[in-house]
Amino acid sequence: MPLSFFLSLLTLFGLNTFMVLSLTPELLPKQLLSWAIGIGLFLAGRLISPKNTAPSRWLFFVFGSLFLFAPILLNHITRGSRRWIDIGPLTIQPSEIAKPFFILFLVTTGQPFWLLIPALIIMAQPDLGSALSYLALTVPTFLGQPKLAKIAAIFLIACLTASPFLWKYGLHDYQRNRIVYFLEPQKDPLNKGYNVIQSTIAVGAGGLTGRGFKQGSQGQLKFLPEKQTDFMFASLAEEIGLVGIVTLLVAYFFLFRALLQKAFSTSDTALSLFTLSVVTQIWFQAFVNIGMNIGILPVTGIPLPFISYGGSSLMSLLFSLGIIYSS
């Protein structure tokens, strides 16, 4: 494993714990527990080689699909959605935990269309952002198979053609509102457009070096909603400024570089596809989260990888990274 891989993760760990300590110090013990469990999962993942999991691929798919149903069956409602379940002291989001198992299924079958099933289950929770992140996982597999890429292109064109119907019948009211008020947040600055306005204010207020530890008015005075999760990037920008943003992006860059080097240097096709899928996952989540924080994308409940408070995404990613470095 390259040194840059460890240094990038160490930097992300430092930024994560610094911001959780600043914004919600009472949650730091849970976050440190998530990191500890995640490190254990990383070590466990190193015992798993993607190509050797082929006999269990359908077991992964069935287990993952049933696990996604758990929040719906348990009727655990949080902010109008059924996305989480409680396991001991932690609140787990099955859609995040199940991702490595669906990726293992994907790279050993080479059939990305099966991931429409978990995406539809997640849509029913409802969680559009996570459903889209599942579809993003299929990109490396599609690109590696020209025939499938053509089918995907036709499917995408069909979806675009049917977009008026999808807009009216395929989205919930709150999802349509997120898009409308993302485009014009000033139409309802105290309600639907509030999140975007406060987030962009926080990002701009940080300046070069930020306002300092516990000095961010938007985050500390609770003007910024979901400051430690969905809008952690805005909180980080406000307290650490451009220096913090650049540090974050550099850490991501070196992590991506290490993973891409691994993907293109191995002769194991399954491992290469698994690595590329994980890179796609991290990039997609970071792009969407940062985009919504700076007002260029609609607000969705996608966490900023390794930075947002919470254990599900963190533990899932560390487990996936362990699998990548299994050989």
N, C-alpha and C positions, 0 to 999 in steps of 0.2 A: 504494500500500500504506500503510495507516495506521501511525502511529508506535507505537501500542499493540501491533501485531502484532510489530514488531521488538523492542520492549522485553520482551514476554512470552517470545519465543524466547531473547533474551539472558539473561533471568533463569533460564530452564530450562537453558541452557548452563552458566551459573555454578553452579547447584545440582548438575548432573551431574558436572562436572569437579571440584568441591570434594569430593564424596562419593567419587568414584573415587580421587582423590589420597589421601583419608583411609583408605579401606578396602583398596585394592589399587593402590598407586602404580606397581607394575610394569606395570599394564595401561593406564595413562594414555596412553602414546604411541599404542596401538591405538585408544583411544577418540577421541583428537584426530584421528587419521587418518580415522576414521568420520565425524566432523563435517566434515572437509575434503572428503571424497568427497560427503557429503550436501549441502554447499553447492554443489558442482559439479552435482549432480543437481537441486538446486533451480533453478539457472540453466538447466539443460537442460529441465526441466519447463516453464519459462516459454515455451518454443518450441512447446508442444503445446496445442492447443485441443481440448477434448473433442468438440465437434460435428464437427470435421474428421477425427476418427479413426474415424468410422462405417464406412468401407470396409474398415478393418483389424480390426474388432471380433472376427471369428471367429479371426483370426490371433492376437490377444491371448489368446483363450480357449484355443486349442490349445497355444500356447506356455506359458501359465501352467500348464495341466494337466500337460503333459510335465515342466515344471520341478519341479512338486510331487512327481513320481515319482523325481527324482534321488536323494534320500537313501535311498529304499527300494532302488533299483537298485544304488547304490554300497555298500549295507549298512554305512553309517557309523553305528555304534551308540554313543550317548552316554546314560548313565544309563537304559539299557533302551529308548531311543526312537531312531527313525531320522528326525531332523528337520533335521540340519545337513549341510552340505558345506563342504569347505575350498577356498577360492580365494585363492591367494597367502598373505599374512600374516593374512587374515581368515577367520573361520568364519561362513558365511552360512546363514540359515534361509530356505529358498525360500518357505515359506508367508507370510512377511512381505514379501519382495521382490516377490512376485507380486501382492499386493493392489491396487496402482494399476492394473494391467492388467485385473484382473477387474472393478474398479470402472468403468473405461472401457468394458468390454464391457457391463456392467450398464446404464449410463446411456444407451448408444446403442441397446440392444435393448429396454429396458424389460421384460425377462423374468427376474425374480429367481430363478425356480425352477431355472435352469441352475446357480446357485451351489451347489446340493446336490452336484453332481459334485466340485468341489474340496473341499467340506467332508467328503465321504466318503473322498476320498484322504488328507486330513489325519488323519481318524479312524484310518486304517490305519497311521499312522506309529508309535505312536498319539499324538494330541495333541488331546484333547477341547476344551481352552480355545481353541486357535486355530480349530478347526472352528466353535465357537460364535461366535467373532468374525467369521467369514465370513458366517454367517447374519445377524448383526447388521447387516452392510453393506446388506442388502436392505430394511431397515425404511423408509428414505425412499421407495424405489420402490413398495413396497406401499401406503404411506399416500397416495401420489399417484394410485393407481388403485383406486377402491372395489371393483371386481369382484375384483381380485387380493387385496385385503384380506379379502374374505369367504372366498375360497378358503384363504387363510393361516389365518384363524380356525378354519375346519373342520379343517385339517391339525393345528393346535395342539391342538384338542380331541381329535382322534384320537390324537395322541401322548400326551396326558395319560391318556386311557383305556387306552392300551397300556403305560403306564409300568411296571407290574409286570413285564411281559415284557422291556421295554427294560432294566430294572434287572438282571434275571437274565441276559439273553443279549446285551444291547447294550453293556455296560460291561465293562472289564477289572477284575480283582480290585483292582488298586491304585487305580482310579478309584472303585470302591465304598467302599474303605477311607478314601479322602479325605473322602467325604461322612459316613461313620459317625463318624470320629474328629474331624471338624470339629464335629459336634454334641456329642460327648462326648470331648474330647481327654484328659481325666484317666483314661480307661479304659486308655490305654497311653502314659503321659507320657514314657517314655524311647525310644519308637519311633514309632508311627504318629501320636500326638498331639504329638510333640516340636516340630515346626515351628510349629504354631499357638501353643503355650504360650510358646516363646521369643520369637516375634514380638510377641505382646501384652505381654510383659514389657518388651521393648525400647521399644515405643511409649510405655508408661506411665512408663518410667524417665527419659524426656527432660525432663519437666516443662515449664516455660515457655520457658527459653532453651537447654535441652540440656546435655549433659555436656561439650561442647567438641570441637574438632578432635582426632581420634584418641583420644578419651577414652571412647568408648562401650564398656562392658564386653561387652555381648552381641555386638556386631559385631567388635570388635578381638580378643577372646579366643575367637572362633569358636564361641560358643554358638549364634549365629544362623546357620542354614544358608542358602546361596545369598544371602549378605548384599549382594552387589553387583548381583544380578539380580532374582530373584523378590521378595526381601525388602529391596530398597533403600529402600522407604518407611519400614520399621521402623528401618533404620539411620539414615536422615535424621532421623526423629523423635527417636531417642536422642541424636544428636550436636548437633542444632540446635534440638530441642524444638518447642513450639507455634509459635514464631516462624517456624521453617523450614516447618512444615506450612501455616501461613497464607500464607506467601510463595509456596509451590508452588500452592496453590489459587487465589490471586489471579492468578498467571501463567496458569493454565489458564482462569480466567474471562475475562481480557482476550483470550486467544487465541480462545476460543469466540465471544466477542462480535464480534471482527473477522471471523471466518469466517462467522458467521451474517449479519452485515451484508452481506458479499459475496454470500452465497447468495440473499438476498431483494432485493438491489438490481439484480441482473443480469437481463436479458431472455432470456439464453441458458439454455434449459431444461436442456440437458445439463450445462452448467457448474454450474447451481444444484444439480442432483441429485448431481453429483460432489462438490461442496463439502459438502452435507448428509451424504453417505456418509462422507466423511473425518471430519467432526465426530462422527458416530456411532461411527466406529472409535476415535477418541481417547477419547471419553467412555466407551465400553464398556470399553476396556482399563484406563483409569484407575479406573473404578468397581470392576471385578473385582479388580484388583491391590490397591487400597487396602482393599477389603472383606476380602480374604483376610489382609492384614497386620494388621487389627484384629480378626480373628476372627468376622466376620459372614457370610463366604462361604467355601466350600471352597477349599483350596489348588489352584491351577492354574498352568501355566507361562506366564502372560501377563505381558509386561513392562510396567513403568510408563512411559508415553510420554515420550520425551526424557530420562528420568531413569535408568532401569535401564542397567547396563553392557551394551554390545553394539551392533553396527552395523546389523543387518538392519532392525529396526523403525525406528531413527533415520533411516537412509538412505531407506527406503521412504516415511516420513512427509514428509521434506523434499522428496523428488521430487513427492509429491502436493501439497504446499503450493505448489510452483513451478507446477504445472498450474493450480491455483486462481487464481493471480495471473498467468495467461498473457494476460489481457485486462482 
